[in-house]
Amino acid sequence: MIGDLYILLPSGVLAFGVGLQEQNVDERVKNWHENITNMAFFLILAGSQTAEIEGISAAGSTPVSRRYTAVADAELLLRGPKVPKRWPLPPLPAGVSPALISYVASSFLEIKPTIISAGLLQRPPFSHVSLEKPEIGPARCLSSGNAMERTRVKHLLDGGFKIGKKLKKSILITECVPGGTSTAFAVLSGLGINVSGLISGSHKNPPSELKTKLVNQGLKAAKLKKNPSSVELMAAVGDPFQPIAVGLLMGARESDQEILLGGGCQMLAVLALALNEIEPEARSEFVGKILIGTTSWLVDESLSSAKNRNSFIHLMNHVSNHFKVNILGLASGYRFNNSNQKVLRDYEIGYVKEGVGAGALSLLAQIKGLTQKEMIERCDMEVNNLFKSNNENTCYGI
């Protein structure tokens, strides 16, 4: 099921997915190694009222705190743990924000993101790109079947596409969207892909029954025709991140760029939405320059039952089979078993897992030579800095 590690891959990096059948993994990794210092790095922040459903997300311990998770995580990524924040991180049940891992990795790589913001309740206190008027606010809960107006979806999709098409370099796309795994579940289900029991989330044990109930409610209320377009699906049960990311992805591929989708279920949903808009005969070529980059914690996760061992790999293969394409994924091999910080060791028992590009940025840091020991030391130090700064408690957001 899972491909063996390839000789030229950095120690601990895992290549997986049906893309192993036809893609030269060593060559793909080499391309990214060469492009690390010359790539476009985007972090998309977005809001959805889906995140305010009680129990849906652990990206903040309360529905109210999840309203500012995205802007708080972006502040941590941009400014680091030492600097006092306009938006302190929300309290968590366990773990620490994946933005801390992203900060450590991006600092090592010496790269900073371009932030794109849509649907937040706050105006981000840092430089960012807005593709719509900030007062439009978050998407409605996916259970309504009317999450966004189609005109809004088309506008965000077009804005993302224009940015992507202008790029003349490789692109890394990352996100922070509380409740985003639920909207990913919804659009993948709307595409006719069986994802039941395979969708992860920020909880140690994701609330699959609650998500399934909301998704069924939303798709029923939407009354979509058979084989809906991606715009119709996103408008019905999606979030503002999705059209921006789909547009970026399609625009960048039109300009023939290599793309690293940094994340898990949400990035698979974006790729599926893009593939849904492409003629079947063009799909294989489209995915030929796309990689999913995530964490070992997400790839290790097993949901629901023994048959769903390595649930994310099963999910990715379901998307591959649905569109008859070979998708390739890479997972960073960093582990926190030997960390001095409990909030980091929490990752090893199933908390947090992924978010804010932590997997893809760690992957690139590992490819560039940051060792396991150095990664742990740097993350341990930054957790100390985080706790010293403003007396912040354990917190994160995906």
N, C-alpha and C positions, 0 to 999 in steps of 0.2 A: 504493500500500500504506500509506504513512505520510501522515497528513493534514498539510497545510501549517500553518505556525504561524498562529495567529489574531491579528488586529491588537491586541486588548486583552490578550493574554497577555504576561507579562513577557518581555523579550528572551531568546531561547534556550530557553524552555520549549516542550517538544514535546507535543502532544496526539495520541494514537494509539488504534487499536482500532476495532471496528465500532460502538462507541458514538458515534463522530463522525457517524454517519448520522442520528441523531435527537436528540442532546442538545445543548443550547445551552452550549458550552464556556465562553464568556465569562461566562455567568451562574453556572455552577458555580464558576469561579475567583473571581468576585466574592463569592459566598456564603462561601467559605473565607477570603477576605481579611477579611471582616467578622467571622468567627467565631474568628480566631486567638487573640484574647485571652480567649475564653470557650469553651474546648473541653476535653474530657477526654482526657488523653494517657496511654496505657498502654504499658508495655514488659513483654512476657512472656518470662521466662527459663525454659528447660526443658532437660532432659538425656535423651539416648538413647545406649545402648551402640552404636548404629550408628556414632557418631562415632569409636569406638575401632578400627574396621576400618582397617588400614594402607592409606594412600593415598586414603582416601575424602574427606578434607577438608583444606584448608590453614588452617583456623581454629585454628592452633597447629601447630607443626612435628612434634609427636609425639602419639600416642594419649593419653598421660598428661596432657600439657599441655592437651588439648582438654576434659578433665574440668572445668577451671575457667575456660574462656574466657568463658562467659556471665556469671559473677559478676564477673570482672575487667572486662569491657566495661561492665557496668552501673555499676561503681564509677567508671570513667573518665567516663561520661556524667553521673553525679550530682555528682562532686567535682572534675572537671577535671584536667588534666595536672600541675599544680603540686603537688598534695597527695600525699604518700606513701600508697601503697595497702596494704591488708591482702592483696589479691590482685593482684600485678603482672601485667601483660599477658603472655601466653605468646609465646615467640619465633616468628617467621614466616619463610617462605621469601622473601617480598618484601612491600612495601607497609606500610601502617600501619592500625591498627584504624579501621573506619568509625565507631566510637564517638567518635573525635576529631572527625570532621565533624559528627556528631550533636550533640556538645557545643557546637561553635562556633555551629551553627544555632539550637539551643535556647536558648543564652545570648542571642543576638540577639533571639529571639522572647520571651525572659523566661518560659519555661515549663519545668516539671519533670514527669517521668513518675510515675505510680503504678506500682510494680513488682509484678508477680504472678509468683510462683516455684513451679515444680513439677518434681520429678524431679532436683534438683541433689544433688551429693554434699557440697556445703558449705552451711552456713547463711549466707545473705547478711548482711554486716556493715552493713546499712542497713535502713531501714524498708521493709517489703514485706508483701504479702498472700499467705498460704498457704491454698490451697483443700483441702489434704490434709496428712496427717502427713509431715513432711520425711523421716523414715526410710524411706519407701516407695522412694525412690531413682529412678534413671533407668529409662526404658522399656528392654525388651530389644531386641536388634538386630532390625531389620525382617526379616532373612533367616529368623528363627525362625518367622514366620507367627503369632506369639503375643506381640506387643510389649507389650500391656497387658491386664489383666483388663477385661472389659466393664463391670463394676461401677465400676471406676476411671474409665473413659472417661465413663460416664453422670454420675458425681459431678462431674467437672471441667466437663463440658458444662453441667450444671445450675448450678454455681457461677458460671461465666462469664455464663450467661443472666440470672441474678438481678442481677448487677452491671450488665449492659447495659440491662436493662429499667428500672432505677431512674434511668438517666441522663436529664437534661432539657437536654442540650447536645450539640453535635457531638462526634464521637469519632475519635481517631487511635489505631490499633492498630499496634504495632511488635513486633519479636521479636529474640531472640538464642538460636539453637538450633544448635550445631554438629552437622553431619550432617543438618540440616533439609531441604536440597534433595533428599536421597535419600528421606526419608520422604514428601516432597511428590510425587516421582516415583512412589512406590509407591501412594499413595492415588489419584492421578490415573489411573494405569494400571488400578487396581482398579475405577474408575468406568467404564472402557471408553473412555477418551480416549487417542488415539494421541499420546504425548508423546516418543516415541523421537527422540533427537538434538536435543531442544529444551530440556532441563533444564540450567540453569547451575550454578554452584557457585563456591567461593572460589578454586579453582585457576585459573591462566591458561588451561589446557586441561583442563576438567573430565573426570574419569575415567568417561566414559559407559559403557564396556564393563563396568567393575566395578559401577557402579550398576545397569545392566541385569541383570547376573548376580544381584545380591543381591535385586532386586525380583522377578525371575522365581522365585527360590528361595522367597522369602517368600510370594508369592501362591499358589504350588503347595502349600506346606506348610499354608497357612491353610485350604485346601479350602472356600472360600466358595461359597455358592449363587449363582445368577445374580441380577444386580441387587441386590447387598448393600446394607444400610443404611449410613449414614455411621458409625454407632457400631461396627458390625461391621468395617468397613474400618480405622478408626483403631485398634481393638483388635488387629487382625491385623498391620498394617504401619505404624502411625503413631507419633506421639510426644506427650508430654503438652501441648505447646503447642497442638496442633491443636484438641482439644475445648474448651479454654478460649477460644481465639480464635473458634471457630465459635459458642460460646454467647454471647460478648460481642456478636458481629456480629448474631446473630438477636434477642437481647434488645434491642439498640439500635434495630434496624429495627422491632421491635414497638412501641417508643415513638416511632417516626417520626423518628429522628435521621439527619443526614448523617454518612457514615462515610468516612474515608480509611484505606485499608489500605496501610501503609507497608512496602514490600518488593517482592520479585519472585515467583519460583515458589512460595514457601511461602504467600504471601498469595493467589495464584491457587488453590492447593489448598484453602485455608480457604473461599474463596468457592464453589468447586465442591462442597465437602462440605455447605455450607449450602444451596445450590441443590438438591442431591440430596434434601434433606429437605422441600422445598417443592413444593406442587402445581404442575404445569406452567403453569396459567393465572395463577398469582400471581408467577411468576418475573420477568417484565419489570418489574413495579412494584417488586419487591424490589431489583433492581439500579439502579433509577432514582436512588437517593441514595447510591450507592457509587462511589468512585473508587479506582483503584490508583495509588499514588504511588511512583515509583522513580527511579533515576539514569539519566543519559544513557549511562553505561558499560554498564549492563545492556542497554538498548535497542539500543545499537550492536553488541552481540556477535553474531557469526555462528558457529554451531557446525556441525560435520560436513561441510557442503558448501555450494556456492553457492546451492542452492535454499532453504537455511535461513538466508539473510541476515536480520538482525534477528530472531533466533530467538525472543526473548521475545514479540515482537508476534505471530509465528506461534502460539506457545503460547497466548497470551491469546485469539486468534481461534478456536483449536481448542476452548477451553472455552466461548466464546460460542456457537459453532455447535452444540456438543453439547447445550447447554441451551436453545438458540434464544432467546438474550438478547443485548443489545447492551452489552458492557462497555466502559467508557472508562478510559483510562490517561493520566497526565501524568508527564513526566520532567523533573526539574530540569536546567537547562542549564549548570550550573557545570562548568568544565573546569580541569585542573591542568597544562596544557602549559607555562604560564609560571611555575609554582611554583619556588621556590629549593630545595625539598626533594625529593630523589630518591624518598623513600617515597610522596610524593603523586603525582609524575610516573608512578610505577608503575601507578597507576589507568588511565593513558592507554594502557598497553600490555597491559591485560587482567587485571591482578591485582586481587583483592578484589571490586570492582564494587559491592557493596551490603551492607547489614546494619545492625542496631541502629537502623532507621528513618532511615538517612542520606539516602536519596532523598526521602522524604516531608518530613522536617524541612528539608532544603535547598530543596525546592520551596516550602514555606511561607515560608522566609526570603527567597527570591527574589520571591515574590508580595508580600511586605511591603516590599521595596525594597533588600535587601542586594545590592550590585553584585558582578559577577564579580571586579573588582580587590580589593574589600574582603574578599570571601570567601577569596581566595588569601592575602592579607596576614594575615588572622586565623588561617587554618589553618597557614601557615608559622610564625607566632609560637608557636602551641600545640604544634607538633612540636618546636620548640626547647625549650619548657618540659617536654615529655614526656621528652626525652632527658636533660635536666638532672636531672629528678626520679628519684632512685634508680638513675641510670645505666641506664634501661630501654632495651632494644633494640627494633628494629622489630617491631611486633606488632599483631594485630587478631583479630577473630572474627566469622564468620557461619555 
